[in-house]
Amino acid sequence: MHRMEKLRPLALLLLRIGVGVVFMYNGYPKFWGRRLEHIDEFVHVAHLPAYFVYIAGTLELGGGALLVLGLFTRVLGLLLAGEMAVALWRDEKIFQHPLALDSYGLALVLGVGSFALATFGAGTVSLDRAFFGKEN
């Protein structure tokens, strides 16, 4: 197990990059280009105000970029995990068909990954370490 502990900085770096890139990919269409139809449908079905799309887009695009850089990782991890928790809670399919992972699997994995980053921090290879002088 001690050998695996040496890989922790690499694992946290890869987790940050993977989760951050996917969040950025999902946040980008909420602002530019052709808007995804399922975003509008989700907001309508979930009875959320339309401006929630822009709040989510800002959090996903900006937060994802900051996760990749490893800046404010714990705070952003909590915010993004909270956003994914709301997405899971508002998705009725999770309660009607709990095994239909194709409808909510991405939100589940992103939420758990974000929560892991909030728990463990950014790691040694991060701007948090460079600016604040601490590993997390």
C-alpha positions, 0 to 999 in steps of 0.5 A, spaced: 500 500 500 505 504 501 507 504 493 500 506 491 500 512 496 506 515 492 501 515 486 496 519 489 499 526 486 498 523 479 491 520 481 489 526 483 491 530 477 488 525 473 482 525 476 482 533 476 483 533 469 478 528 467 472 531 471 474 538 469 474 537 462 467 533 462 464 539 466 467 544 461 465 540 455 458 540 458 458 547 460 460 550 453 454 548 449 450 552 455 453 559 452 455 558 445 453 554 439 447 550 438 444 549 445 442 542 447 435 540 446 435 536 453 438 542 457 431 546 455 427 540 456 430 538 463 429 545 465 422 545 463 421 538 466 424 539 473 420 546 473 427 550 474 427 557 472 431 558 465 436 562 468 439 556 472 442 553 465 446 559 465 448 558 473 450 551 471 454 553 465 458 558 469 459 553 474 461 547 469 465 551 464 469 556 469 469 550 475 471 545 470 477 549 468 479 551 475 479 544 477 484 542 471 488 547 474 487 545 481 485 552 484 480 552 489 479 545 488 475 543 495 470 549 494 469 547 487 468 540 488 463 541 493 459 546 489 459 541 483 458 535 487 452 539 489 450 541 482 450 534 480 446 532 486 440 537 484 441 534 477 440 527 480 434 529 485 430 532 479 431 527 474 425 523 475 428 517 471 432 515 477 427 513 482 422 510 476 428 506 473 434 506 478 437 501 473 437 506 467 444 508 468 444 511 461 439 517 463 443 519 470 450 515 470 454 521 467 451 526 473 452 520 478 460 519 476 461 527 476 458 528 482 462 522 486 468 525 482 467 532 485 466 530 492 472 526 492 476 532 490 472 536 495 474 531 500 482 529 498 484 536 495 487 538 489 494 534 490 501 536 490 501 538 482 496 544 483 495 551 483 492 550 490 499 548 492 503 553 488 499 559 491 497 557 498 503 553 499 499 547 501 498 540 498 490 540 499 
